[in-house]
Amino acid sequence: MASRGIPLDNAAIFSIMMEGILYGFSVLMFIGTMWALTYRRRTNEIHRPNVVVACMLLILSTAHMVVDFIRVEQGLVTYRNTFPGGPAAFFADVAQTTFVVKNIIYNLQTMLGDGIVIYRCYVVWQSVWVIIVPSLLWFGMAVSGFGAVYSLSKATSEAEDIFAKSTGQWITVFYAMTLASNLSASGFLAYRIWRMECDVSALRATKSFSMMPIVRVLADSAILYSVTLLSALVCFVEANNGQYVVVDMITPIISITFYMIIIRIAMRKTTPSHSSLSTIRMANETARETQQRYNGRTPVEVHITQITHQDDNDTCKPAY
């Protein structure tokens, strides 16, 4: 299949530029995220899983950026005059170590990002059944990602093209499953929060608290990631070299979507111990219990102003 679009050496320059801009933005958001997670909190009040995930996303996106710099330097400087076919042929060679490594990092970043969304969906629904489909898609994504990386590492001179059937079929499945997993988990999550908002708002007398901003934050992050991923899938199916640019942009975007949710919710907090997922869990229980207790009666006022949850040691930790 003949590829179309911009030359690969031009695509390499443009992709490193776009990734660098988004990476710099993600670093600023990482700083804001760490502030939101640690500001005015004692050590035992910090939600460590979120801190770990935020750091892992930063490490992976940084590693991807470094590998991309090395790859561009090799293709345009080190092997410019020695690689058969020049820089364009170098960047088309999927068997290059730097290309294989950057795809491994991208797969890990994608699996981590989608895994977070599925976990949030489980926390809100408190049901394994809801996340069965997203989880199956996630495992399928892991298998196809491994198959893509393996096929790239075993590429020969007859199939050194990312659009070749031996590599392209794995990558297409990976993109499709990633998109489906993210959309399904994000859809279930947003729907559940919206339903809880409807249930609670119908029973409370005031509108001092609303979970709709949380729905909008989740929708914004899902749309940002899904549109970028869909663009990569379309470019790849059409064998357009623009997919190299879009894929390099996805890695920092995954980090940005995670940081964006924590920062935007932190900006709406009214107390240091207020937390979104804890609020959602309590709102879920409040809506269910209030409906059962006051079924058929006049609306009652429901106050949800400060929600925390306890760990095994009975210490308060906020969760986003």
C-alpha positions in Angstrom: 0.0 0.0 0.0 1.5 3.3 -1.1 1.5 5.9 1.7 0.4 9.4 1.1 0.7 12.8 2.8 3.7 14.8 3.8 7.3 13.4 3.4 8.4 11.4 6.4 11.4 13.6 7.2 9.1 16.7 7.3 6.6 14.7 9.4 9.4 13.9 11.9 10.2 17.6 12.3 6.6 18.6 12.6 5.7 15.8 15.0 8.6 16.6 17.4 7.6 20.3 17.4 3.9 19.5 18.2 4.8 16.9 20.8 7.2 19.4 22.4 4.5 22.0 22.7 2.0 19.6 24.2 4.7 18.0 26.5 5.6 21.4 27.9 1.9 22.1 28.6 1.6 18.7 30.3 4.5 19.4 32.5 2.9 22.6 33.7 -0.3 20.7 34.3 1.6 18.1 36.2 2.9 20.8 38.5 -0.7 22.0 39.0 -1.8 18.5 39.7 0.8 17.8 42.3 -0.2 21.1 44.0 -3.9 20.1 43.9 -3.0 16.7 45.5 -0.7 18.0 48.2 -1.6 21.6 49.0 -2.5 22.1 52.7 -2.6 18.3 53.3 -0.6 16.2 55.7 1.3 13.3 54.4 -1.3 10.8 55.4 -4.0 12.8 53.7 -2.4 12.7 50.3 -4.0 10.3 47.8 -1.0 8.3 46.9 -2.4 6.3 44.0 -3.2 9.6 42.1 0.3 10.9 42.8 1.9 7.6 41.5 -0.2 7.7 38.4 0.6 11.3 37.7 4.3 10.6 38.1 4.1 7.5 35.9 2.4 9.5 33.1 5.1 12.2 33.4 7.9 9.6 33.2 6.4 7.8 30.2 5.7 11.0 28.3 9.2 12.3 29.1 10.7 9.0 27.9 8.7 9.2 24.7 9.9 12.7 24.1 13.6 11.8 24.7 13.4 8.8 22.3 11.7 11.0 19.7 14.6 13.5 20.0 17.1 10.8 19.6 15.3 9.4 16.6 15.1 12.8 14.8 18.8 13.4 15.5 19.7 10.1 14.1 17.6 10.4 11.0 18.4 14.0 10.1 22.0 14.3 11.4 23.8 11.0 12.3 22.6 8.8 9.4 21.6 11.5 7.0 24.2 10.7 4.4 24.8 7.1 5.2 21.4 5.5 5.5 20.2 4.0 2.2 17.5 6.3 0.8 18.2 9.2 3.1 16.2 10.5 6.1 12.8 9.6 4.5 13.9 5.9 4.3 15.2 6.0 7.8 11.9 7.3 9.3 10.0 4.7 7.2 12.1 1.8 8.7 9.9 0.5 11.4 12.6 -2.0 12.5 14.7 0.9 13.9 15.2 0.4 17.7 14.1 3.9 18.5 10.8 3.4 16.6 10.1 0.1 18.4 10.9 1.7 21.8 8.7 4.7 21.3 5.8 2.4 20.3 6.4 0.4 23.5 6.2 3.6 25.6 3.1 4.8 23.7 1.3 1.4 24.3 2.2 1.6 28.1 0.9 5.2 28.3 -2.3 4.3 26.5 -3.0 1.3 28.6 -2.3 3.3 31.8 -4.6 6.1 30.7 -7.5 3.8 29.7 -7.0 1.7 32.8 -7.6 4.9 34.9 -10.8 5.6 33.2 -12.1 2.1 33.7 -11.1 2.2 37.4 -13.0 5.5 37.8 -16.0 3.9 36.1 -15.9 1.0 38.6 -15.6 3.3 41.6 -18.7 5.3 40.5 -20.9 2.3 39.6 -19.5 0.0 42.3 -20.3 -2.9 40.0 -18.0 -5.2 38.1 -20.6 -5.9 35.4 -20.5 -2.4 34.1 -16.8 -2.5 33.3 -16.8 -5.9 31.7 -16.9 -4.6 28.1 -14.3 -1.8 28.7 -12.1 -4.3 30.5 -12.3 -6.9 27.6 -11.5 -4.1 25.2 -8.6 -3.1 27.4 -7.2 -6.7 27.4 -7.7 -6.9 23.6 -5.8 -3.6 23.4 -3.0 -5.1 25.4 -2.8 -8.2 23.1 -2.9 -6.1 19.9 -0.4 -3.7 21.3 2.0 -6.6 22.0 1.4 -8.0 18.6 2.1 -4.6 17.0 5.4 -4.2 18.8 6.4 -7.8 18.1 5.7 -7.4 14.4 7.7 -4.1 14.3 10.7 -5.8 16.0 10.6 -8.7 13.5 10.1 -6.5 10.4 12.2 -7.5 7.4 13.4 -5.6 4.3 10.3 -6.9 2.5 7.9 -5.4 5.1 9.6 -2.3 6.5 6.5 -0.2 6.3 4.1 0.6 9.1 1.2 0.3 6.7 2.2 -3.2 5.6 -0.3 -6.0 6.4 2.0 -7.7 8.9 2.2 -4.6 11.1 -0.8 -2.6 10.0 -3.5 -5.0 11.1 -2.2 -5.0 14.7 -2.0 -1.3 14.8 -5.5 -0.8 13.3 -7.0 -3.2 15.9 -5.1 -1.4 18.7 -6.4 2.0 17.7 -10.0 0.7 17.3 -10.0 -1.1 20.7 -8.5 1.9 22.5 -11.1 4.2 21.1 -13.9 1.8 21.9 -12.6 1.2 25.5 -12.2 4.9 26.2 -15.6 5.9 24.8 -17.5 3.1 26.5 -15.9 3.6 30.0 -16.2 7.4 29.7 -19.8 7.1 28.5 -20.8 4.8 31.4 -19.0 7.1 33.9 -20.7 10.3 32.6 -24.1 8.6 32.4 -23.9 7.4 36.0 -22.9 10.8 37.4 -25.6 12.5 35.3 -28.3 10.0 36.6 -27.1 10.6 40.2 -27.4 14.4 39.6 -30.9 14.0 38.4 -31.9 11.8 41.3 -30.4 14.1 43.9 -31.6 17.3 42.3 -35.2 16.0 42.3 -35.0 15.4 46.0 -33.1 18.4 47.4 -34.5 21.8 48.0 -31.5 23.9 47.0 -28.9 23.7 44.2 -25.9 24.5 46.3 -24.1 21.5 45.0 -24.1 20.1 41.5 -22.2 17.2 39.9 -22.8 18.5 36.3 -19.4 20.2 36.3 -17.8 16.8 36.9 -19.7 15.4 33.9 -18.5 18.3 31.7 -14.9 17.8 32.8 -15.1 14.1 32.0 -16.8 14.8 28.7 -14.1 17.4 27.8 -11.3 15.0 28.5 -12.9 12.1 26.7 -13.7 14.3 23.6 -10.1 15.6 23.5 -8.6 12.2 23.6 -11.1 10.5 21.4 -10.9 13.1 18.6 -7.1 12.8 18.5 -7.3 9.0 18.5 -9.9 9.0 15.8 -7.7 11.2 13.7 -4.8 8.8 14.1 -7.0 5.9 13.1 -8.4 7.6 10.0 -4.9 8.6 8.9 -3.6 5.1 9.4 -6.4 3.5 7.5 -5.9 5.9 4.7 -2.1 5.2 4.8 -1.4 8.9 5.4 1.9 9.9 6.9 0.1 12.4 9.1 -0.6 9.5 11.5 3.1 9.8 12.6 2.4 13.4 13.7 -0.9 12.6 15.5 0.4 9.5 17.3 3.3 11.6 18.8 0.7 14.1 20.0 -1.4 11.5 21.7 1.2 10.6 24.4 1.2 14.0 26.1 -2.5 14.4 25.5 -3.1 11.3 27.6 -1.3 13.0 30.5 -3.1 16.2 29.9 -6.6 14.6 30.1 -5.7 13.0 33.4 -4.2 16.2 34.9 -7.1 18.2 33.5 -9.7 16.3 35.5 -7.9 16.7 38.8 -7.0 20.4 38.3 -10.5 21.4 37.2 -12.2 19.6 40.1 -9.6 21.0 42.5 -10.5 24.5 41.4 -14.1 23.9 42.5 -13.3 22.5 45.9 -14.8 24.4 48.8 -12.8 22.6 51.5 -9.4 20.9 51.6 -10.9 17.5 52.2 -13.5 17.7 49.5 -13.0 15.0 46.8 -14.8 14.2 43.6 -15.0 10.5 43.7 -15.8 10.4 47.3 -18.5 13.0 46.6 -19.9 10.9 43.8 -20.0 7.8 46.0 -21.8 9.6 48.8 -24.2 11.2 46.3 -24.9 7.8 44.9 -25.7 6.5 48.3 -27.7 9.6 49.3 -29.8 9.5 46.2 -30.6 5.8 46.6 -31.4 6.0 50.3 -33.4 9.2 50.1 -35.5 7.9 47.2 -36.3 4.8 49.3 -37.1 6.7 52.4 -39.1 9.6 50.9 -40.7 7.8 47.9 -43.9 9.6 47.2 -43.3 12.5 49.6 -42.3 16.1 49.1 -38.7 16.9 48.2 -36.3 17.2 51.0 -33.1 19.2 51.2 -29.9 17.2 50.7 -26.6 18.8 51.7 -23.4 17.5 50.2 -20.7 19.9 51.2 -17.8 17.9 52.5 -17.1 14.3 51.7 -14.2 12.1 52.6 -13.5 8.4 52.7 -11.5 6.3 55.1 -8.6 4.0 54.3 -7.7 0.9 56.3 -6.1 3.0 59.0 -9.2 5.3 59.4 -7.3 8.3 58.0 -9.0 10.7 55.6 -7.7 10.7 52.1 -9.2 12.7 49.2 -9.7 10.8 45.9 -10.1 12.4 42.5 
